[in-house]
Amino acid sequence: MALVSQSRDVASTLAELVIQVDIQLSKIDSALSKLQPRKSGKLRIHWWKSRGKMVPTVAKWLYVRPGLWRAERVGLESLVLVVKTSHEWRADSPVVKDLMRMTKRLFVLRARALETIQNFKKAEALSTSNQESLELMNADLDGLLEALENRTDSPDSEPELSSPVLLEMEPEDDD
């Protein structure tokens, strides 16, 4: 039972870790908004809906026409490479690059924590789906042990009714 309690504590800690990472990502997004001019190529952390869940990703905003902007997702490997360093971006580009490195580490940490939480969920489903089978096996083993305790080795004793468990078991060859 201590293992169950410890597992719950670990899962709770992992969930708290994901929340802390999301808070850090929000802070980075706020800093990115203030550090970069409102022009095509501005990087922000955007939350996309994927399979019913909100997933953070870095988006590069592109100006299409007056009043219309389009977000383009940036891959994890190219986060630092897409930082603009031209004239109007130059002053804060080193800070933005550092923020992108930090973002990459946070994304990796978040993914690992969520993967571990998912493994906990799979383990719980495995336990739940096999509970009935385990109970049946336990009842069969209890019946077998009871039948073995009631069995006598004396040749003149009357044989008792065999346990259904013993009847279902096939004899093994000793060869």
C-alpha positions in Angstrom: 0.0 0.0 0.0 2.9 2.3 0.5 3.7 2.0 -3.2 0.2 3.1 -4.1 0.6 6.2 -1.8 4.0 6.9 -3.2 2.7 6.6 -6.8 -0.1 9.1 -6.1 2.4 11.5 -4.6 4.6 11.2 -7.7 1.7 11.8 -10.0 0.6 14.8 -8.0 4.2 16.2 -8.1 4.3 15.7 -11.9 1.0 17.5 -12.4 2.3 20.3 -10.3 5.4 20.4 -12.4 3.4 20.8 -15.6 1.4 23.6 -14.0 4.7 25.4 -13.0 6.1 24.9 -16.5 2.9 26.4 -18.0 3.3 29.4 -15.7 6.9 29.9 -16.8 5.8 29.6 -20.5 3.2 32.4 -19.9 5.9 34.6 -18.4 8.2 34.0 -21.4 5.3 34.8 -23.7 4.8 38.1 -21.9 8.5 38.9 -22.1 8.5 38.1 -25.9 5.5 40.4 -26.4 7.4 43.3 -24.8 10.8 42.6 -26.4 9.8 42.4 -30.1 8.3 45.0 -32.3 4.8 44.4 -33.7 6.0 43.3 -37.1 6.0 40.2 -39.2 8.3 37.6 -37.7 7.4 38.3 -34.0 7.6 35.1 -31.9 5.0 34.3 -29.3 4.0 31.2 -27.3 0.6 30.2 -28.5 -1.8 27.5 -27.1 -3.2 25.3 -29.8 -6.0 22.8 -29.3 -4.7 19.3 -30.2 -6.8 16.2 -29.5 -9.0 18.1 -27.1 -6.1 19.4 -25.1 -4.4 22.8 -25.1 -0.7 22.4 -26.2 1.8 25.2 -26.1 3.9 25.9 -29.1 6.0 28.8 -30.4 4.3 30.7 -33.3 5.9 33.1 -35.7 3.3 35.8 -36.6 3.3 36.8 -40.2 1.6 39.9 -41.6 -0.6 39.0 -44.5 -2.6 42.2 -45.2 -4.1 45.0 -43.3 -6.0 43.5 -40.3 -4.9 40.0 -41.1 -2.1 38.1 -39.3 -1.3 34.4 -39.6 0.5 32.3 -37.0 3.0 29.7 -38.3 4.2 27.0 -35.9 8.0 26.9 -35.3 9.6 23.5 -34.7 11.4 22.7 -31.5 14.8 22.4 -33.2 14.7 25.8 -34.9 13.5 27.9 -32.0 16.7 29.9 -31.7 17.3 30.0 -35.5 14.1 31.9 -36.3 14.8 34.8 -34.0 15.1 37.9 -36.1 18.4 39.9 -35.8 17.9 42.6 -38.3 18.1 46.4 -37.5 14.9 46.9 -35.6 15.2 43.5 -33.8 18.9 43.7 -33.0 18.9 45.3 -29.5 16.8 42.5 -27.9 17.7 39.5 -30.1 20.2 38.0 -27.6 17.6 38.1 -24.9 14.9 36.6 -27.2 17.4 33.8 -28.2 17.9 33.0 -24.5 14.2 33.0 -24.0 13.9 30.5 -26.9 16.5 28.3 -25.3 14.6 28.4 -22.1 11.4 27.6 -23.9 12.9 24.6 -25.6 14.0 23.2 -22.2 10.6 23.8 -20.7 8.9 22.1 -23.7 11.1 19.0 -23.2 10.5 19.0 -19.5 6.7 19.4 -20.0 6.6 16.6 -22.6 8.6 14.2 -20.3 6.3 14.9 -17.3 3.1 14.4 -19.4 4.5 11.2 -20.8 5.1 9.9 -17.3 1.6 10.9 -16.2 0.3 9.1 -19.2 2.2 6.0 -18.2 0.5 6.2 -14.7 -2.9 6.4 -16.4 -2.0 3.3 -18.5 -0.9 1.4 -15.4 -4.2 2.3 -13.6 -6.2 1.1 -16.6 -4.2 -2.1 -16.6 -4.9 -2.6 -13.0 -8.6 -1.9 -13.4 -9.1 -4.0 -16.5 -7.4 -7.1 -14.8 -9.1 -6.8 -11.4 -11.9 -9.3 -12.2 -9.4 -11.8 -13.6 -7.2 -11.5 -10.5 -10.2 -12.0 -8.3 -11.2 -15.2 -10.2 -7.6 -16.5 -10.0 -7.5 -15.7 -6.3 -10.8 -17.6 -5.7 -9.5 -20.6 -7.7 -6.3 -20.7 -5.7 -8.2 -20.4 -2.4 -10.4 -23.3 -3.5 -7.3 -25.4 -4.5 -5.6 -24.7 -1.2 -8.8 -25.7 0.7 -9.1 -28.9 -1.3 -5.5 -29.8 -0.6 -5.9 -29.3 3.1 -9.1 -31.5 3.2 -7.4 -34.2 1.2 -6.3 -37.3 3.1 -3.6 -39.8 2.0 -5.1 -42.8 3.8 -6.1 -45.6 1.4 -9.2 -46.7 3.3 -10.7 -43.2 3.7 -13.6 -42.3 1.5 -12.7 -39.9 -1.2 -14.4 -36.5 -0.8 -15.8 -34.6 -3.6 -13.1 -32.9 -5.6 -12.9 -29.2 -5.9 -14.0 -27.8 -9.3 -10.6 -26.3 -9.4 -9.0 -29.7 -9.2 -11.3 -31.1 -11.8 -10.4 -28.4 -14.3 -6.7 -28.9 -13.8 -5.0 -31.2 -16.3 -2.5 -33.6 -15.0 1.1 -32.9 -15.9 3.4 -35.6 -17.2 6.5 -36.2 -15.0 8.5 -37.3 -18.0 
